[in-house]
Amino acid sequence: MTKKENSIQISPKTQKLLRAIPKVDEFFDWADPCAGAPPRILKSEIRALLAAEREAILAGEKRTPSDLSKEKLLPGLEKRVARRLESNFRTVINATGVVVHTNLGRSLLPEKAMASIQQVGSRYANLEFNLATGKRGSRYQLVEELLCELTGAEAALVVNNNAAAVLLVLETLAQDKEVIVSRGQLVEIGGSFRIPDVMAKSGARMIEVGATNRTHLYDYEQAITPQSAMLLKVHTSNFRVIGFTSEVELPDLVSLGKEHGLLVMEDLGSGSLLDLSAYGLPREPTVGEVVKAGVDVVTFSGDKLLGGPQAGLVLGKKKIIELVKKNPLNRALRIDKFTLAGLEAVLRLYYDDKQALAAVPTLKMMTMPLKRISSRAARLVRRIKKELAPRCEVTTMAVDSRVGGGAMPEHGMASRAVVLAPADRSVNELEQQLRDAPLPVIGRIEDNYLLLDMRTVDDGEIAQLAACLLTVFAEKI
Ligand SMILES: *Cc1c(COP(=O)(O)O)cnc(C)c1O
């Protein structure tokens, strides 16, 4: 007995109950239904379960000796063990309509990329081995030529993510020197990426010019000093300044840079290889166009509009990229073989625009015809409407989906959502129950409705989503 139990009066009845709690070893021998579980997990869960029983008894909760029998305790143990054995990484159904959802894993990878990752994970590969010479090779060569071909860049390298790419490039080219950037572009991207902070970490001195809403070419020009190294343009990604605004176009910045012998860099953020304006999306400069405008270096993310794995792509002039490659910091930020394998497979799909649009899930979801989304919504409604009545009203409505990942923040893509209006519980409770489900469903609450935007729900997930809803409503609350 512990000191605490000694110090207070324990009734004979409570003492009897405490003695009825099985010993850990005894319980361990009973627990063969959990036989698949590693013994250390089984033992720690038995201890936790028995400790909880003990506390419940001491707190005066109702128990009889038979509540402490094998039959009564075993189901609780099985539940605990099952929960422990479950992966922390859970598949979820994204019914938010946000295609590049940073919290849900950003881009889904094409099948070809998944096959490539599987292959490189289970077999040896020429990651850093030149098969022609038999000597050490460079991991960047596996994607550099492809990237150059697709964008017109002279050279390329790839690092962990775009934040790393920006840090690495600034550290290589502008440490202890001045970098001129517009006040309208000092952005913060989710997850604490802030241009001024990254700049400070790189050792570059940030020279802000212009005003939040308007920056002119002469603002940059007047800020140039003998210490200046670079003119930086940053894609404002997740926000827009509207109204009386003015930004310097990239070609003008490039001319100014040339005139004064300064480097010109653009952090393009999302970075699309395709012009998606033909599909009703806003017109954005493609990576190829930025390269063509003559920048020395451009960086962008692998898992935003490109639709690949998390990566930071650095493209530009050969001389500049060589310097970046040689920076020891590059080694600390390097990309792993899985990412490279996935990235190469995704890039190969871009040899043909049509192929990319059909096979890269991010592009496919962004350009999905409304008709197709509406028919998904109708399919889900057919599976649940009657079954859920009268506990929940099921309808559909027109909604706007978002690209996400900071891309095209103002643009709503016309979509269709299944609308749930529960009558037997609050919409907040429903939202939480769907998150708690074995296959969690993530929707969004608007007014007093739960909306399931069907743009990001795959055809193959509709039956699972329906089953989840039926189970949640079948459970008494
Ligand atoms: C998203 C974004 C970043 C950060 O990219 P990660 O790949 O998430 O590290 C940096 N700059 C801009 C402009 C962005 O949009």
The ligand as a Gaussian input file, in Angstrom:
#p B3LYP/6-31G(d) Opt

LIG

0 1
 C        5.168000      28.374000     -49.262000
 C        6.176000      29.438000     -49.408000
 C        7.431000      29.314000     -48.809000
 C        7.788000      28.131000     -47.963000
 O        7.867000      26.981000     -48.746000
 P        7.979000      25.534000     -48.047000
 O        8.200000      24.615000     -49.197000
 O        6.705000      25.317000     -47.328000
 O        9.152000      25.593000     -47.140000
 C        8.340000      30.317000     -49.000000
 N        8.042000      31.418000     -49.734000
 C        6.840000      31.566000     -50.324000
 C        6.572000      32.801000     -51.120000
 C        5.869000      30.574000     -50.195000
 O        4.676000      30.717000     -50.773000

